[in-house]
Amino acid sequence: MGERESGPEVLIVAGSESDRPVVEKAEKVLREAGVAYELEIASAHRTPDRVAELARGAEGRGVRVVIAAAGLAAALPGVMAAHSKLPVIGLPVAAGALRGVDALLAIAQMPPGVPVAAVGIDAGANAAHLALRILGRSE
C-alpha cells in the first residue's frame, strides 16, 4: 500500500469493508501517481473512538489529505474533519434505497467550521485526483 519512510501522505478511511470496491479506484490512482497512502476500515457509528484516533493522529504521521468513504448517513467524513485540521475529501458510496444520494447530501452539508470536500457518488478515482491536486501534484 504505497508507504514512504515518514508515513503515508494520504489516509483513506472506509466506513465498511463493503466500501472496498469504491476505494480501490482511489488506491489505483494514488499508486499510479506514486503517492504513499494507507487504507483503514473504521466506522463513525460502530468504532467512533477508532475514527477519532485516526483523525487526531494522522497529521503527526505525515498524512496531508484524508479521503473518507461512507454510504447512507455518511457521518465518517464529517467526524474525520471534526477531529483534524487536515483537508478531508468525502467519498459518498452508493448504498441503501437512495443509492448514495443521502450520503452525498450528508457530506455536502457540513456545519460552518467543519469543511469537507465532496466528490460524486462512487467517484473513488476523482477523490484521489482531488487529493493529488491538494498535494500539489499534477498528472
N, C-alpha and C positions, 0 to 999 in steps of 0.2 A: 504494500500500500504506500508507495512513494514517500518514504520518510527521509528527512535530511538530518544531519547531526544535531542541530539545535531544535529539532521538532518540526511538526507539520506547519505549513503556512495556512492551510485551510482545514477546518474541522467540519465534517459532515455529521450531522446527528439526525437519525431517522427515528420516528416515534414508534415504529414496529418493524419486525423482521419482514413483514409483508410489503413494506415500502422499498425493499431492496431493488426490485427491477427499475424503479424510478431513479434511485440514487446511483445505480450503476451507470446511467447515462452521464451523470456529473463526474463520476470517477474516471470514465473513459476520456473525457475532455481534459481533465486535470493531468492524467497520466501522459497523454499525448503532448501536453504543454510542458511536461517535466516539473510540475508543481507538486511538492510534498503535501500529502493530505492524510487524514485519519478518519475512519468511519466508526461511529459509536451508535449503538441502539439504546435509546433511553426515552421514556415516555413522561410527558409533563403530568399525566394523571396517575400512572402506575408506579413510576420511580421519580417523583419530584425532587427528592434530595440528590439523586444522582445527576439530574439535569442541572440543578443549581451548582453542584460541584464542578461539572464540566464547564459551565459558563464562567464561573469565577476563576477557574484555573487555566483557562485557555490562553489568555494573553501571556501569562508567565511561562508558558511552554513554547512561545514563539508563534502561536496562531495569530493570523492577521484578519481573517474573514471566517464567518460561520455560515454554513448552509444548513438550514433546519427543515426537514421534510416531514409533513404530517397531513393526515386527512381528517375528515369530519370536523370537529370543533377547532382543530389545528392550533391548540394552545402552545405547542412547543416553540415555534419561532418567537412569540412574544415573551415567553418565560426566559428563553435564552437572552433576549435583548434586555429584559428587566434585570438580569444578573451580570451583565457585561457591557462594557463600553465599545466593544468591537462591532463592526458592521455585521448585521445579520440579514441573510437572504432567506426569505420564506419560500419554500417549495411546496405548493399545495398538491396533494395526492388525490387522484380520483377514487373516491370510496363512498359507500352509502348511497342512499336514494338520490342525492343531488349530484353525485359523481364529481365531487371536488369543488363545486361552486360555493358551498358553505365554507370550505377550508380557505378558498381564495378570498372570500369576504372577511373572514376572521383575521387573516394575515394582513389584508389591506387596511383594516380599520383599527389600528393600534392607537392608544391614547397618546396625547402630547407627552413628549419626553421619552417615549419608548418606540423609536422608529424601527421599522422592519421593511426592507425592500420586498416586493412580491414579483415572482415570475409566473408564467402561465401554469395551468394545471398539467401535471406530469412533465413539466419542462425542465428536466434534470440537466440537460445539456446547456440550456440558457442560464440556469443558476450558476453553472461552472464558468460559462463565458463572462457573466457579470462579475464573478469573483476574480477572474483574471484581469478584468478592467480595473477593479478596485485595487488590485495588487500592482497596477501599472504595467501589466504585461500585454503586449499586442500579439496578435496571432498572425 
